[in-house]
């Protein structure tokens, strides 16, 4: 992990506006980078060990971008936000 990547992950943890899932992934990657085991990291972060391994692999392959949620399959929403807000 580069110093710049570590700074980005730490900044996510300091911000109260960081989505919870992203903050958990950042915490997990930082713990793993400091030498913590997958088992202990999964217990601390509250994610299963397979999920920790998945995010670690994505971080290794894609860097910071790999920690963001990808597009999910499925049909797009039927209603627009405009319809929901005005309704």
C-alpha positions in Angstrom: 0.0 0.0 0.0 1.3 3.4 -0.9 1.3 6.3 1.4 -1.2 8.1 -0.8 -3.6 5.1 -0.6 -3.2 5.0 3.1 -4.0 8.7 3.4 -7.2 8.3 1.3 -8.4 5.3 3.4 -7.7 7.2 6.6 -9.6 10.3 5.3 -12.6 8.1 4.6 -12.6 6.9 8.2 -12.5 10.5 9.5 -15.4 11.7 7.4 -18.9 11.3 8.9 -20.3 11.3 5.3 -18.5 8.2 4.2 -20.9 5.3 3.5 -20.7 2.6 6.1 -19.8 -0.1 3.7 -17.0 1.9 2.3 -15.7 2.7 5.7 -15.7 -0.9 6.7 -13.7 -1.8 3.6 -11.2 0.9 4.3 -10.8 -0.2 7.9 -10.3 -3.8 6.8 -7.7 -2.9 4.2 -5.8 -0.8 6.7 -5.9 -3.6 9.3 -4.6 -6.1 6.8 -1.9 -3.7 5.6 -0.7 -3.4 9.2 -0.3 -7.2 9.4 -3.6 -8.2 11.0 -5.0 -11.6 10.1 -8.1 -12.1 7.9 -9.9 -13.8 10.8 -9.3 -11.0 13.3 -10.0 -8.3 10.7 -13.4 -9.9 9.8 -14.4 -10.1 13.5 -13.4 -6.5 14.1 -15.0 -5.0 11.0 -18.1 -7.2 11.2 -17.8 -8.8 7.8 -17.3 -12.4 6.9 -13.8 -13.6 6.1 -14.7 -14.4 2.5 -15.9 -10.8 2.0 -12.7 -9.5 3.5 -10.7 -11.6 1.1 -12.8 -10.4 -1.8 -12.2 -6.7 -1.0 -8.5 -7.3 -0.4 -8.2 -9.0 -3.8 -10.1 -6.1 -5.4 -7.8 -3.6 -3.7 -4.7 -5.4 -4.8 -6.0 -5.6 -8.4 -7.7 -2.2 -8.8 -6.4 0.0 -5.9 -8.7 2.5 -4.3 -11.3 2.2 -7.1 -11.7 -1.5 -6.3 -13.3 -0.6 -2.9 -16.3 1.1 -4.4 -19.5 -0.8 -5.0 -19.9 -1.9 -8.6 -23.0 -1.7 -10.7 -25.5 -4.2 -9.7 -27.4 -6.4 -12.2 -31.1 -6.1 -12.7 -33.7 -3.9 -14.2 -33.4 -0.1 -13.7 -36.0 1.5 -11.4 -39.5 2.0 -12.9 -40.2 5.3 -11.1 -38.0 8.4 -11.4 -36.9 10.3 -8.3 -39.0 13.2 -9.4 -42.1 11.1 -9.3 -41.3 9.9 -5.8 -40.5 13.3 -4.3 -43.5 15.0 -5.8 -45.9 12.1 -4.8 
